[in-house]
Amino acid sequence: MNSAPIEGVDSSSHLYVEGLDTRHGTVLYLEDVSVSFDGFKALNKLSLYIAAGELRCLIGPNGAGKTTLMDVITGKTRPDTGSVFFGQTINLLAMDEPAIAQAGICRKFQKPSVFDALTVFENLELALTTNKSPWATLMFKLSPSQRDRIDEVLTTIGLSAQAKQRAGILSHGQKQWLEIGMLLMQDPKVMLVDEPIAGMTHQEIERTAELLLSLQGERSLVVVEHDMEFVRSIARKVTVLHEGSVLTEGTMDEVQNDPRVIQVYLGG
């Protein structure tokens, strides 16, 4: 992997998506990453590798470093030490948050952020990667391919029947799916998803599992979740964080039966 910083970051181009090099099968590299806040080590020499197209679940007790890890990947927090690469050559530490987002890494927070007064369709339209200047916005008209893309995403998130409804009247689960759809409109290569099923009904949880599983392959997903039953339903590989480092990785059965995990997290 080339560790040289990326120069000339231009947030107006798609250079980084087009130049993404995953020939070795890995889309995210975090190596020896440490982050301290007033002497507290939120991340402590953490190393993590996410394969292209995989769905990885992150679990761990409060304070394990899950949120800080996502903050580092998206450029919100700069680590004290370590390296963070997107594919083989894209140094995320040389980029700001907007450039990282445009490169193809997006994040969904626990609380859905949709525009309640707009329809489901309009929310997805607004999320299109287009020129957002006032004049361009005033003159904007959907192309047939853009309309097809919105219809495709509506089908993926299961909200085709609600396309003309205001987002404000959707259920909590439907709002979560809409926000995932808004991220999909930007065609991300990596999606970071934080506690997606909090507050959902059992039926919505099942649908969310189906949705996330359907998204892997063309993109990688990193899902932070506390519900172990849900994690088991979607994850082939689980990473357990503890005190800012990777404690262990493996299948759900493997990590649940690991004595270290039982001691620090599962309370066995």
DOMIPA-17613 format. One record per residue (C-alpha): residue number from 1; residue in one letter; x, y, z. Coordinates in nm, 4 decimals. Example, Ala and Ser with C-alpha at 12.3 -4.5 7.8 and 13.67 -1.06 7.14 Angstrom:
# DOMIPA-17613
{pos: 1; code: A; c1: 1.2300; c2: -0.4500; c3: 0.7800}
{pos: 2; code: S; c1: 1.3670; c2: -0.1060; c3: 0.7140}
# end
This chain:
# DOMIPA-17613
{pos: 1; code: M; c1: 0.0000; c2: 0.0000; c3: 0.0000}
{pos: 2; code: N; c1: 0.1278; c2: 0.3411; c3: -0.0947}
{pos: 3; code: S; c1: 0.1439; c2: 0.5575; c3: 0.2186}
{pos: 4; code: A; c1: 0.2154; c2: 0.8863; c3: 0.0403}
{pos: 5; code: P; c1: -0.0446; c2: 1.1583; c3: 0.1070}
{pos: 6; code: I; c1: -0.2875; c2: 1.2474; c3: -0.1683}
{pos: 7; code: E; c1: -0.2121; c2: 1.5933; c3: -0.3034}
{pos: 8; code: G; c1: -0.4444; c2: 1.8384; c3: -0.4694}
{pos: 9; code: V; c1: -0.7674; c2: 1.7194; c3: -0.3113}
{pos: 10; code: D; c1: -1.0442; c2: 1.8550; c3: -0.5310}
{pos: 11; code: S; c1: -1.3908; c2: 1.8135; c3: -0.3813}
{pos: 12; code: S; c1: -1.5521; c2: 1.8997; c3: -0.7166}
{pos: 13; code: S; c1: -1.4348; c2: 1.5859; c3: -0.8965}
{pos: 14; code: H; c1: -1.5042; c2: 1.2137; c3: -0.8803}
{pos: 15; code: L; c1: -1.1350; c2: 1.1254; c3: -0.8975}
{pos: 16; code: Y; c1: -1.1388; c2: 0.9245; c3: -0.5771}
{pos: 17; code: V; c1: -1.4333; c2: 0.7023; c3: -0.6646}
{pos: 18; code: E; c1: -1.2920; c2: 0.6329; c3: -1.0081}
{pos: 19; code: G; c1: -0.9429; c2: 0.5804; c3: -0.8690}
{pos: 20; code: L; c1: -1.0415; c2: 0.3426; c3: -0.5898}
{pos: 21; code: D; c1: -0.7918; c2: 0.0550; c3: -0.5908}
{pos: 22; code: T; c1: -0.9229; c2: -0.2605; c3: -0.4198}
{pos: 23; code: R; c1: -0.7207; c2: -0.5151; c3: -0.6189}
{pos: 24; code: H; c1: -0.6007; c2: -0.6709; c3: -0.2930}
{pos: 25; code: G; c1: -0.9601; c2: -0.7146; c3: -0.1788}
{pos: 26; code: T; c1: -0.9588; c2: -0.4520; c3: 0.0958}
{pos: 27; code: V; c1: -1.1499; c2: -0.1250; c3: 0.0831}
{pos: 28; code: L; c1: -1.0598; c2: 0.0244; c3: 0.4245}
{pos: 29; code: Y; c1: -0.7271; c2: 0.0034; c3: 0.6031}
{pos: 30; code: L; c1: -0.6832; c2: 0.1387; c3: 0.9552}
{pos: 31; code: E; c1: -0.3403; c2: 0.0688; c3: 1.1024}
{pos: 32; code: D; c1: -0.2128; c2: 0.1552; c3: 1.4536}
{pos: 33; code: V; c1: -0.4699; c2: 0.4337; c3: 1.4938}
{pos: 34; code: S; c1: -0.4692; c2: 0.6141; c3: 1.8284}
{pos: 35; code: V; c1: -0.6928; c2: 0.9001; c3: 1.9430}
{pos: 36; code: S; c1: -0.6718; c2: 1.0691; c3: 2.2828}
{pos: 37; code: F; c1: -0.9128; c2: 1.3131; c3: 2.4454}
{pos: 38; code: D; c1: -0.7706; c2: 1.4886; c3: 2.7515}
{pos: 39; code: G; c1: -0.5517; c2: 1.1903; c3: 2.8289}
{pos: 40; code: F; c1: -0.8220; c2: 0.9293; c3: 2.7650}
{pos: 41; code: K; c1: -0.7348; c2: 0.6940; c3: 2.4796}
{pos: 42; code: A; c1: -1.0540; c2: 0.6532; c3: 2.2789}
{pos: 43; code: L; c1: -0.8600; c2: 0.4474; c3: 2.0236}
{pos: 44; code: N; c1: -0.5406; c2: 0.2675; c3: 2.1176}
{pos: 45; code: K; c1: -0.3236; c2: 0.1400; c3: 1.8313}
{pos: 46; code: L; c1: -0.6328; c2: 0.0043; c3: 1.6575}
{pos: 47; code: S; c1: -0.5900; c2: -0.1861; c3: 1.3325}
{pos: 48; code: L; c1: -0.8911; c2: -0.2856; c3: 1.1228}
{pos: 49; code: Y; c1: -0.9346; c2: -0.4059; c3: 0.7664}
{pos: 50; code: I; c1: -1.2685; c2: -0.4089; c3: 0.5821}
{pos: 51; code: A; c1: -1.2991; c2: -0.6181; c3: 0.2674}
{pos: 52; code: A; c1: -1.4549; c2: -0.4817; c3: -0.0492}
{pos: 53; code: G; c1: -1.8215; c2: -0.5777; c3: -0.0606}
{pos: 54; code: E; c1: -1.8463; c2: -0.7205; c3: 0.2913}
{pos: 55; code: L; c1: -2.0931; c2: -0.6447; c3: 0.5686}
{pos: 56; code: R; c1: -1.9018; c2: -0.6123; c3: 0.8974}
{pos: 57; code: C; c1: -2.0617; c2: -0.5640; c3: 1.2373}
{pos: 58; code: L; c1: -1.8855; c2: -0.3761; c3: 1.5178}
{pos: 59; code: I; c1: -1.9855; c2: -0.4488; c3: 1.8747}
{pos: 60; code: G; c1: -1.8456; c2: -0.3531; c3: 2.2122}
{pos: 61; code: P; c1: -1.9414; c2: -0.1912; c3: 2.5421}
{pos: 62; code: N; c1: -1.9990; c2: 0.1814; c3: 2.5767}
{pos: 63; code: G; c1: -1.6673; c2: 0.3622; c3: 2.5516}
{pos: 64; code: A; c1: -1.5072; c2: 0.0885; c3: 2.3427}
{pos: 65; code: G; c1: -1.4280; c2: 0.3332; c3: 2.0618}
{pos: 66; code: K; c1: -1.6985; c2: 0.2547; c3: 1.8046}
{pos: 67; code: T; c1: -1.8124; c2: 0.6152; c3: 1.7501}
{pos: 68; code: T; c1: -1.4574; c2: 0.7497; c3: 1.7477}
{pos: 69; code: L; c1: -1.3645; c2: 0.4898; c3: 1.4887}
{pos: 70; code: M; c1: -1.6435; c2: 0.6124; c3: 1.2593}
{pos: 71; code: D; c1: -1.5407; c2: 0.9726; c3: 1.3276}
{pos: 72; code: V; c1: -1.1857; c2: 0.8944; c3: 1.2140}
{pos: 73; code: I; c1: -1.2970; c2: 0.7186; c3: 0.8944}
{pos: 74; code: T; c1: -1.5232; c2: 1.0101; c3: 0.7954}
{pos: 75; code: G; c1: -1.2713; c2: 1.2818; c3: 0.8810}
{pos: 76; code: K; c1: -1.4559; c2: 1.4279; c3: 1.1782}
{pos: 77; code: T; c1: -1.1722; c2: 1.3321; c3: 1.4137}
{pos: 78; code: R; c1: -0.8025; c2: 1.3335; c3: 1.3290}
{pos: 79; code: P; c1: -0.6005; c2: 1.0565; c3: 1.4949}
{pos: 80; code: D; c1: -0.2867; c2: 1.1292; c3: 1.6935}
{pos: 81; code: T; c1: -0.1033; c2: 0.8462; c3: 1.5199}
{pos: 82; code: G; c1: -0.1679; c2: 0.5790; c3: 1.2586}
{pos: 83; code: S; c1: -0.2814; c2: 0.5607; c3: 0.8967}
{pos: 84; code: V; c1: -0.6247; c2: 0.5378; c3: 0.7333}
{pos: 85; code: F; c1: -0.6558; c2: 0.4436; c3: 0.3670}
{pos: 86; code: F; c1: -0.9493; c2: 0.4018; c3: 0.1308}
{pos: 87; code: G; c1: -0.8352; c2: 0.1291; c3: -0.1039}
{pos: 88; code: Q; c1: -0.4638; c2: 0.1028; c3: -0.1749}
{pos: 89; code: T; c1: -0.3754; c2: 0.4630; c3: -0.2431}
{pos: 90; code: I; c1: -0.6301; c2: 0.7118; c3: -0.1057}
{pos: 91; code: N; c1: -0.5042; c2: 0.8626; c3: 0.2186}
{pos: 92; code: L; c1: -0.8155; c2: 0.9685; c3: 0.4116}
{pos: 93; code: L; c1: -0.6051; c2: 1.1663; c3: 0.6586}
{pos: 94; code: A; c1: -0.5168; c2: 1.4057; c3: 0.3756}
{pos: 95; code: M; c1: -0.8841; c2: 1.4822; c3: 0.3095}
{pos: 96; code: D; c1: -1.1576; c2: 1.6809; c3: 0.4828}
{pos: 97; code: E; c1: -1.5097; c2: 1.5542; c3: 0.5613}
{pos: 98; code: P; c1: -1.6781; c2: 1.6729; c3: 0.2371}
{pos: 99; code: A; c1: -1.4014; c2: 1.5231; c3: 0.0221}
{pos: 100; code: I; c1: -1.4256; c2: 1.1904; c3: 0.2047}
{pos: 101; code: A; c1: -1.8018; c2: 1.1856; c3: 0.1565}
{pos: 102; code: Q; c1: -1.7643; c2: 1.2605; c3: -0.2117}
{pos: 103; code: A; c1: -1.4973; c2: 0.9937; c3: -0.2413}
{pos: 104; code: G; c1: -1.7622; c2: 0.7364; c3: -0.1595}
{pos: 105; code: I; c1: -1.7728; c2: 0.6945; c3: 0.2187}
{pos: 106; code: C; c1: -2.1041; c2: 0.7879; c3: 0.3817}
{pos: 107; code: R; c1: -2.2409; c2: 0.7630; c3: 0.7325}
{pos: 108; code: K; c1: -2.5864; c2: 0.7070; c3: 0.8727}
{pos: 109; code: F; c1: -2.6377; c2: 0.8202; c3: 1.2303}
{pos: 110; code: Q; c1: -2.8742; c2: 0.6514; c3: 1.4744}
{pos: 111; code: K; c1: -3.1423; c2: 0.9211; c3: 1.4503}
{pos: 112; code: P; c1: -3.2825; c2: 0.9533; c3: 1.0972}
{pos: 113; code: S; c1: -3.2338; c2: 1.2914; c3: 0.9299}
{pos: 114; code: V; c1: -3.4982; c2: 1.3312; c3: 0.6624}
{pos: 115; code: F; c1: -3.6932; c2: 1.6341; c3: 0.5445}
{pos: 116; code: D; c1: -4.0379; c2: 1.5802; c3: 0.6979}
{pos: 117; code: A; c1: -4.2139; c2: 1.8420; c3: 0.4855}
{pos: 118; code: L; c1: -4.0961; c2: 1.6874; c3: 0.1575}
{pos: 119; code: T; c1: -4.2250; c2: 1.3704; c3: -0.0024}
{pos: 120; code: V; c1: -4.0257; c2: 1.0504; c3: -0.0021}
{pos: 121; code: F; c1: -3.9490; c2: 1.1045; c3: -0.3717}
{pos: 122; code: E; c1: -3.8379; c2: 1.4636; c3: -0.3105}
{pos: 123; code: N; c1: -3.6055; c2: 1.3526; c3: -0.0304}
{pos: 124; code: L; c1: -3.4327; c2: 1.1142; c3: -0.2694}
{pos: 125; code: E; c1: -3.4247; c2: 1.3775; c3: -0.5422}
{pos: 126; code: L; c1: -3.2591; c2: 1.6225; c3: -0.3047}
{pos: 127; code: A; c1: -2.9933; c2: 1.3618; c3: -0.2235}
{pos: 128; code: L; c1: -2.8803; c2: 1.3358; c3: -0.5855}
{pos: 129; code: T; c1: -2.5184; c2: 1.4296; c3: -0.6411}
{pos: 130; code: T; c1: -2.5749; c2: 1.7469; c3: -0.8384}
{pos: 131; code: N; c1: -2.4668; c2: 2.1105; c3: -0.8467}
{pos: 132; code: K; c1: -2.6347; c2: 2.2685; c3: -0.5408}
{pos: 133; code: S; c1: -2.5802; c2: 2.6342; c3: -0.6342}
{pos: 134; code: P; c1: -2.8975; c2: 2.8488; c3: -0.6111}
{pos: 135; code: W; c1: -2.9211; c2: 2.9016; c3: -0.9880}
{pos: 136; code: A; c1: -2.8578; c2: 2.5346; c3: -1.0694}
{pos: 137; code: T; c1: -3.1147; c2: 2.4298; c3: -0.8104}
{pos: 138; code: L; c1: -3.3746; c2: 2.6702; c3: -0.9535}
{pos: 139; code: M; c1: -3.3216; c2: 2.5423; c3: -1.3082}
{pos: 140; code: F; c1: -3.2793; c2: 2.1746; c3: -1.2174}
{pos: 141; code: K; c1: -3.4929; c2: 1.9172; c3: -1.3940}
{pos: 142; code: L; c1: -3.4681; c2: 1.5437; c3: -1.3435}
{pos: 143; code: S; c1: -3.3266; c2: 1.3494; c3: -1.6359}
{pos: 144; code: P; c1: -3.4850; c2: 1.0146; c3: -1.7302}
{pos: 145; code: S; c1: -3.1833; c2: 0.8302; c3: -1.5923}
{pos: 146; code: Q; c1: -3.2050; c2: 1.0197; c3: -1.2615}
{pos: 147; code: R; c1: -3.5755; c2: 0.9427; c3: -1.2342}
{pos: 148; code: D; c1: -3.4989; c2: 0.5764; c3: -1.3047}
{pos: 149; code: R; c1: -3.2337; c2: 0.5827; c3: -1.0330}
{pos: 150; code: I; c1: -3.4823; c2: 0.7216; c3: -0.7792}
{pos: 151; code: D; c1: -3.7356; c2: 0.4541; c3: -0.8753}
{pos: 152; code: E; c1: -3.4659; c2: 0.1893; c3: -0.8353}
{pos: 153; code: V; c1: -3.3770; c2: 0.3127; c3: -0.4864}
{pos: 154; code: L; c1: -3.7453; c2: 0.3345; c3: -0.3889}
{pos: 155; code: T; c1: -3.7769; c2: -0.0337; c3: -0.4794}
{pos: 156; code: T; c1: -3.4604; c2: -0.1233; c3: -0.2883}
{pos: 157; code: I; c1: -3.5763; c2: 0.0459; c3: 0.0334}
{pos: 158; code: G; c1: -3.9348; c2: -0.0779; c3: -0.0041}
{pos: 159; code: L; c1: -4.0989; c2: 0.2635; c3: -0.0220}
{pos: 160; code: S; c1: -4.2315; c2: 0.2753; c3: -0.3793}
{pos: 161; code: A; c1: -4.5898; c2: 0.2895; c3: -0.2525}
{pos: 162; code: Q; c1: -4.5012; c2: 0.5831; c3: -0.0267}
{pos: 163; code: A; c1: -4.3162; c2: 0.7868; c3: -0.2919}
{pos: 164; code: K; c1: -4.5719; c2: 1.0707; c3: -0.2877}
{pos: 165; code: Q; c1: -4.6237; c2: 1.0735; c3: 0.0901}
{pos: 166; code: R; c1: -4.4633; c2: 1.3344; c3: 0.3114}
{pos: 167; code: A; c1: -4.1684; c2: 1.1896; c3: 0.4951}
{pos: 168; code: G; c1: -4.3042; c2: 1.3264; c3: 0.8231}
{pos: 169; code: I; c1: -4.5875; c2: 1.0720; c3: 0.8324}
{pos: 170; code: L; c1: -4.3639; c2: 0.7686; c3: 0.7799}
{pos: 171; code: S; c1: -4.3064; c2: 0.5249; c3: 1.0633}
{pos: 172; code: H; c1: -3.9723; c2: 0.5353; c3: 1.2440}
{pos: 173; code: G; c1: -3.8492; c2: 0.2330; c3: 1.0517}
{pos: 174; code: Q; c1: -3.9566; c2: 0.3781; c3: 0.7184}
{pos: 175; code: K; c1: -3.7676; c2: 0.6995; c3: 0.7964}
{pos: 176; code: Q; c1: -3.4574; c2: 0.4920; c3: 0.8621}
{pos: 177; code: W; c1: -3.4973; c2: 0.3190; c3: 0.5267}
{pos: 178; code: L; c1: -3.5525; c2: 0.6533; c3: 0.3541}
{pos: 179; code: E; c1: -3.2298; c2: 0.7884; c3: 0.4970}
{pos: 180; code: I; c1: -3.0471; c2: 0.4775; c3: 0.3771}
{pos: 181; code: G; c1: -3.2026; c2: 0.5458; c3: 0.0380}
{pos: 182; code: M; c1: -3.0762; c2: 0.9041; c3: 0.0458}
{pos: 183; code: L; c1: -2.7258; c2: 0.7706; c3: 0.1023}
{pos: 184; code: L; c1: -2.7692; c2: 0.5207; c3: -0.1810}
{pos: 185; code: M; c1: -2.8527; c2: 0.8071; c3: -0.4168}
{pos: 186; code: Q; c1: -2.4894; c2: 0.9152; c3: -0.3761}
{pos: 187; code: D; c1: -2.3665; c2: 0.5695; c3: -0.4844}
{pos: 188; code: P; c1: -2.1305; c2: 0.5161; c3: -0.1895}
{pos: 189; code: K; c1: -1.8596; c2: 0.2515; c3: -0.1864}
{pos: 190; code: V; c1: -1.8629; c2: 0.2288; c3: 0.1953}
{pos: 191; code: M; c1: -2.1614; c2: 0.2859; c3: 0.4253}
{pos: 192; code: L; c1: -2.1141; c2: 0.3325; c3: 0.8002}
{pos: 193; code: V; c1: -2.4429; c2: 0.2587; c3: 0.9762}
{pos: 194; code: D; c1: -2.4898; c2: 0.3412; c3: 1.3447}
{pos: 195; code: E; c1: -2.7499; c2: 0.1405; c3: 1.5434}
{pos: 196; code: P; c1: -3.0001; c2: 0.1125; c3: 1.2573}
{pos: 197; code: I; c1: -3.2758; c2: -0.0762; c3: 1.4449}
{pos: 198; code: A; c1: -3.3092; c2: 0.1354; c3: 1.7601}
{pos: 199; code: G; c1: -3.6804; c2: 0.1991; c3: 1.8220}
{pos: 200; code: M; c1: -3.8044; c2: -0.0341; c3: 1.5479}
{pos: 201; code: T; c1: -4.0828; c2: -0.2891; c3: 1.5602}
{pos: 202; code: H; c1: -3.9983; c2: -0.6576; c3: 1.5146}
{pos: 203; code: Q; c1: -4.1285; c2: -0.6485; c3: 1.1574}
{pos: 204; code: E; c1: -3.9227; c2: -0.3387; c3: 1.0783}
{pos: 205; code: I; c1: -3.6137; c2: -0.5050; c3: 1.2249}
{pos: 206; code: E; c1: -3.6584; c2: -0.8036; c3: 0.9944}
{pos: 207; code: R; c1: -3.7026; c2: -0.5757; c3: 0.6939}
{pos: 208; code: T; c1: -3.3921; c2: -0.3759; c3: 0.7901}
{pos: 209; code: A; c1: -3.1872; c2: -0.6956; c3: 0.8064}
{pos: 210; code: E; c1: -3.3070; c2: -0.7881; c3: 0.4577}
{pos: 211; code: L; c1: -3.2254; c2: -0.4398; c3: 0.3291}
{pos: 212; code: L; c1: -2.8716; c2: -0.4317; c3: 0.4677}
{pos: 213; code: L; c1: -2.7981; c2: -0.7818; c3: 0.3407}
{pos: 214; code: S; c1: -2.9196; c2: -0.6798; c3: -0.0056}
{pos: 215; code: L; c1: -2.6729; c2: -0.3880; c3: -0.0137}
{pos: 216; code: Q; c1: -2.3521; c2: -0.5831; c3: 0.0419}
{pos: 217; code: G; c1: -2.1457; c2: -0.6832; c3: -0.2569}
{pos: 218; code: E; c1: -2.1573; c2: -0.3645; c3: -0.4628}
{pos: 219; code: R; c1: -2.0540; c2: -0.1725; c3: -0.1527}
{pos: 220; code: S; c1: -1.9119; c2: -0.2425; c3: 0.1914}
{pos: 221; code: L; c1: -2.1140; c2: -0.1849; c3: 0.5073}
{pos: 222; code: V; c1: -1.9877; c2: -0.1333; c3: 0.8606}
{pos: 223; code: V; c1: -2.2754; c2: -0.1666; c3: 1.1074}
{pos: 224; code: V; c1: -2.2544; c2: -0.0689; c3: 1.4744}
{pos: 225; code: E; c1: -2.5285; c2: -0.2389; c3: 1.6751}
{pos: 226; code: H; c1: -2.5986; c2: -0.3533; c3: 2.0326}
{pos: 227; code: D; c1: -2.8768; c2: -0.5996; c3: 1.9533}
{pos: 228; code: M; c1: -2.6975; c2: -0.9350; c3: 1.9387}
{pos: 229; code: E; c1: -2.9883; c2: -1.1174; c3: 1.7739}
{pos: 230; code: F; c1: -2.9878; c2: -0.8636; c3: 1.4912}
{pos: 231; code: V; c1: -2.6095; c2: -0.8847; c3: 1.4555}
{pos: 232; code: R; c1: -2.6332; c2: -1.2618; c3: 1.4302}
{pos: 233; code: S; c1: -2.8944; c2: -1.2290; c3: 1.1541}
{pos: 234; code: I; c1: -2.6762; c2: -1.0162; c3: 0.9255}
{pos: 235; code: A; c1: -2.3081; c2: -1.0665; c3: 1.0066}
{pos: 236; code: R; c1: -2.0647; c2: -1.3188; c3: 0.8727}
{pos: 237; code: K; c1: -1.7813; c2: -1.1447; c3: 1.0559}
{pos: 238; code: V; c1: -1.8015; c2: -0.9501; c3: 1.3803}
{pos: 239; code: T; c1: -1.5336; c2: -0.7241; c3: 1.5258}
{pos: 240; code: V; c1: -1.5373; c2: -0.6674; c3: 1.9018}
{pos: 241; code: L; c1: -1.3852; c2: -0.3438; c3: 2.0288}
{pos: 242; code: H; c1: -1.2681; c2: -0.2941; c3: 2.3871}
{pos: 243; code: E; c1: -1.0819; c2: 0.0021; c3: 2.5333}
{pos: 244; code: G; c1: -1.0095; c2: 0.1435; c3: 2.1903}
{pos: 245; code: S; c1: -0.8600; c2: -0.1698; c3: 2.0362}
{pos: 246; code: V; c1: -0.9785; c2: -0.4775; c3: 1.8496}
{pos: 247; code: L; c1: -1.0361; c2: -0.7456; c3: 2.1127}
{pos: 248; code: T; c1: -1.1246; c2: -1.0229; c3: 1.8686}
{pos: 249; code: E; c1: -1.2872; c2: -1.0944; c3: 1.5331}
{pos: 250; code: G; c1: -1.4789; c2: -1.3877; c3: 1.3920}
{pos: 251; code: T; c1: -1.8249; c2: -1.5308; c3: 1.3421}
{pos: 252; code: M; c1: -2.0941; c2: -1.4482; c3: 1.5958}
{pos: 253; code: D; c1: -2.0569; c2: -1.7922; c3: 1.7528}
{pos: 254; code: E; c1: -1.6815; c2: -1.7490; c3: 1.7796}
{pos: 255; code: V; c1: -1.6942; c2: -1.4093; c3: 1.9473}
{pos: 256; code: Q; c1: -1.9806; c2: -1.5032; c3: 2.1808}
{pos: 257; code: N; c1: -1.7826; c2: -1.8037; c3: 2.3026}
{pos: 258; code: D; c1: -1.4564; c2: -1.6124; c3: 2.3442}
{pos: 259; code: P; c1: -1.3820; c2: -1.5888; c3: 2.7199}
{pos: 260; code: R; c1: -1.2492; c2: -1.2338; c3: 2.6771}
{pos: 261; code: V; c1: -1.5718; c2: -1.1180; c3: 2.5156}
{pos: 262; code: I; c1: -1.7807; c2: -1.2906; c3: 2.7817}
{pos: 263; code: Q; c1: -1.5801; c2: -1.1131; c3: 3.0481}
{pos: 264; code: V; c1: -1.5855; c2: -0.7593; c3: 2.9098}
{pos: 265; code: Y; c1: -1.9090; c2: -0.7390; c3: 2.7182}
{pos: 266; code: L; c1: -2.1586; c2: -1.0226; c3: 2.7211}
{pos: 267; code: G; c1: -2.1621; c2: -1.0648; c3: 3.0968}
{pos: 268; code: G; c1: -2.1408; c2: -1.4408; c3: 3.1006}
# end
